[in-house]
Amino acid sequence: MAEWKAVGTEGMLEDGEMTEVKVVDAVLLLARVEGQYYAAQGLCPHMRAHLARGKLNGLLVTCPAHRSRFDLRQGRNLEWAPRLPGLIRRMAQVLQSPRDLRTYSTRVADGQVWVKMD
């Protein structure tokens, strides 16, 4: 059953900032873009790098380990390991295919940021 969990105060992040939060047993990436909070799994699905150590550009987060880019709205993997040369990237995709991020619904209520956990 899904439950809403408070992860911090409404003003915990400025627009364009992101951070890592722990909820139950999950590591989440929490970002604020144009006043809206977005939550996704906090560890890259490929190399388990902490995404909060990457870069946030609008709604796109870049993995600090291999530069894959993800859209925070649906978690879609938009670019997988772009710095790897073509042949090596294709070999890496055979060994570990590109995967999307899991995303979570968010809301702000009573001065708190809430994330819906499954």
SULJO-V73628 format. One record per pair of residues at least 24 apart in sequence whose C-alpha atoms are under 6 Angstrom apart, sorted by sequence separation. I is the first residue (numbers start at 1). J is the second residue. If there is no record, write none. Layout:
I;J
I;J
This chain:
76;100
75;100
75;101
75;102
75;103
20;52
19;52
41;102
40;102
40;103
39;103
40;104
39;104
10;111
9;111
10;112
9;112
10;113
8;112
9;113
8;113
7;113
6;113
7;114
6;114
5;114
4;114
5;115
4;115
4;116
3;116
3;117
2;117
2;118
